[in-house]
Amino acid sequence: MKTKGTKTLKELFTKLSKYSKYVCILLSLYCSKGKQPSFLAIFNIPSDSGTPGITTTLIKDSSTEQGGVASFSLVLNSQPTHDVSIQLYSSDTTEGILDSETVSFTTTNWQKTQTVTVTGIDDTLADGNQSYSVVFQSIQSDDTNYSSLILPNAISLQNIDDETPNVITGAISGNTTETGTTATFTIKLTTQPASDVTICLSSSNIAEGTIQISGDVLGANATCSVARVEFSQSNYNIDQTVTVVGVNDYVLDGDQTFTISFTASSLDAYNGIAISSVNVTNVDDGSGFTLGSVSGNTTEAGGTATFTIKPIAAPSNDVFVCLISSDTTEGDIVVGGDITTSAGSCSNGPLLKFTTANWNTNQTVTIQGVDDQLDDGDISYQIQFSVESVDSNYNAISLTNVNLINTDNDTAGLTVSSISGNTTEAGGTATFTLKLNTEPSSNVYVCLASDNTVQGEIVVSGDVDSPSGDCSIGMLSFDNSNWSTNKTVTVQGNHDSILPPADDTYHISYSVSTNSSTEYLTVSSGNVALVNKDIDPWTKRRKLTLNNPSTTEDLVNFPILVKLNDPSRIDYNYTMDSGQDVLFVDSGGNFLDYEIEKWDETGDSTLWVRVPLIDHDSSTEDYIYIYYGYNLSGSPSQNPTGVWSSNYKAVYHLSEATSGTATGTGTVLDSTSNANHGDPINSPTYTSTNTGTGLQFNGTSQYVSVPDSNSLRISGNLTIEVYSSCNGCSTSGAYYYIEKGMNDVDNYGLAVWNNKLIFEYVDTSSNYQWELTSVGAVPFDTYTYLASVVDNSAGTTSDIILYVDGVQKQLAANNPLLGNQTNNLLIGKQNYGSANFYFKGVIDEVRISTTARSSEWINAQNQAIKDNGFITYGAEEGL
């Protein structure tokens, strides 16, 4: 039953059952208004709340990477007998995390709904919206109705992505140029990719610019045909640098713009993403030239340097590049190769020519260093250019100078020769020369001084100037016109009258004056050592006046015969037994080289003396002195090789005191330094002659054999001299003085044939040649001076001249040149098989020289060798 304002108990219980297991019911008997209930009834009503379980309700199904949350609620379906704890977890904590992983219910709040919040996580990946879930892991309770429940289904959620994939390219650093200048830009991703990203790069015009494969830029692969940049999850936000290289198209087309384009490939959102291209401007190099680097320095020793040059772009007409050295005293342009001097207005100077066909070929410029002979250090200079062409793009354009250095090879210094010989107390002089090694920048003065003027002093004359400045004795003056010319310093010996007599050593010093050119002030001083030969021991001398028969020729280094006899020419009472005390001195007091052929104090003594100069002018007296009368032990101080100058290849006096038959003895001596000594064969005998001693040959078997040597193989100028007497010769026979060869294969030979003088030889083509005197016979049974001269000064032919007793007998012009044979030299024989021709008589002198002696020389030698008035012997003087 129910009354107004009340419910049935069943309805009330049902209403209250959801709140409590036990419900207290307040029953009120409604009476009149304001009265208290008459009683309170309390009932224990059994629960009727349902089966144990968990009810979940989704509130918000998505979180965000910016921290937005998703949520759902939980509530138990029935009152547990004990507390219930529910464990939860996120299936992907990189997308969302729970605010709590445990939700607990008690027996009192079991019916109260609890909310679970899930916060979105930012993973920096452009991976789109990602699904994840909240998973029920376990239920823990002592209420078996709940601990044994089947876990509720996972709550499905979604994390909303906040990354938008994009590619950022930086601004280009500048322009590229056709000379190869590069420009760069950077590229990177805005978001971390889920997988690797490859970005392919390409140029829209590879004739203007290309992508450089280096650094961050990789080459082509299966995906990219040109170049690529690769990004991963670790480097996506790091700038990668792309370098673009300007390309020369060799066309005058102005500045050109091209683009660098991109294509992305990936397994994620970056695949195929649009990327803005980068614009690049390639600056045209216009008209101009490409200059290669210089290969190095030039040198004053003639070392060269090179560089190359070519136009940058094709001209429309020929282009001429004129080349100018800024200092031709340091470096000059070498004409040849690519360099000519035949076109344009280059003032006939060196130039290069470029055409429309060869403009793109490097042409080489070679510069050679010039020796300026100055100690001026390494000098810089330039190669300069001027350009001319009908093509207005090239005409008169400017080129940068090419800088070079010419390396100096000059060091300031002095070149001093050896001393010419000794000075003597008789006033004999000696000389040496001095010159500068480099051209001075101003005058140079070299001071000279003797450290012992008692023995010798400097002659102030000729090249030696009077002293000035800090030079107190004498000096040599040099400037930039005469610095390389040898200047002669003459030193004269003085008589010291000091006993006992002795040769004294002294020095001539030289040093650079402080008034000289700067670069020479550091040059070291030095000195030249000399010996002053003492003449105090000699007690006697005679003056020998030389009578040169030539009126046109000075006789230089002329060997004269000095023939001494007692008493008219020497007093042997004052001489040593072997002539050890003999000394020859010229008019200047200089000692002369001499050779004693024969010394005989019971008769005639024969000596040969070399006189440096016998003047042809009869008004000038030429003389020498012979000194003697000094008690000198030992061997004579003769010097045979000094008597016979270098153009003498063999000199035989044939005066040795022994003879023999064996070869290899070398007892017939050559007085020259060539040492072409001979062997007497079959015992020719020695005999006295008017010049000393000679060899007597029997005309049948006797001769002298001289081994072949290079010095005797003569094919140029030649003079053969023989002093001989053909005793018992027949006017129809052949008698050989000398022959170099055999069997008519002569290098050269001299003979009497049918009483005529002949010179025979084989020419360079091995043809036999011979020349016969045209007039006059050769005197027999008397000593005769014979000479043959071969003069090949013409170079292609030779003149052959024959002389008898100093008189020219024949001149045969334009003969073939002499050949060159390797046979022995024979004196007194021609080797002609079984018909050998031998000499019969005495041969006294044989001389072979490589000079074409003049007729004046031959005439003077004829008089000298015959002792025929060439020397006038003066009276003996006491000292």
Secondary structure, 3 states (H helix, E strand, C coil): CCCCCCCCHHHHHHHHCCCCCCCCCCCCCCCCCCCCCCCCCCCCCCCCCCCCCEEEEEEECEEECCCCEEEEEEEECCCCCCCEEEEEEECCCCCEEECCCEEEECCCCCCCCEEEEEEECCCCECCCCEEEEEEEEEEEECCHHHHCCCCCCCEEEEEECCCCCCEEECCCCCCEECCCCEEEEEEEECCECCCCEEEEEEECCCCCEEECCCCCCEECCCCCCCEEEEECCCCCCCCEEEEEEECCCCCCCCCEEEEEEEEEEECCCCCCCCCCCEEEEEECCCCCEEECCCCCCEECCCCEEEEEEEECCCCCCCEEEEEEECCCCCEEECCECCEECCCCCCCCCCEEEECCCCCCCCEEEEEEECCCCECCCCEEEEEEEEEEECCCCCCCCCCCCEEEEEECCCCCCEEECCCCCCEECCCCEEEEEEEECCECCCCEEEEEEECCCCCEEECCCCCCECCCCCCCCEEEEECCCCCCCCEEEEEEECCCCCCCCCCEEEEEEEEECCCCCHHHCCCCCEEEEEEEECCCCCCEEEEEEECCCCCCCCEEEEEEEEEECCCCCCCHHHCCCCCCCCEEEECCCCECCEEEEECCCCCCEEEEEEEEEECCCCCCCEEEEEEECCCCCCCCCCCHHHHCCCCEEEEECCCCCCCCCCCCCCCECCCCCCCCCEEEECCCEEEEECCEEEEEEECCCCEEEECCCHHHCCCCCEEEEEEEECCCCCCCCEEEEEEEEECCEEEEEEEEECCEEEEEEEECCCCEEEEECCCCCCCCCCCEEEEEEEECCCCCCEEEEEEECCEEEEEEEEECCECCCCCCEEECEECCHHHCEECEEEEEEEEEECCCCCHHHHHHHHHHHCCCCCEEEEEEEEC
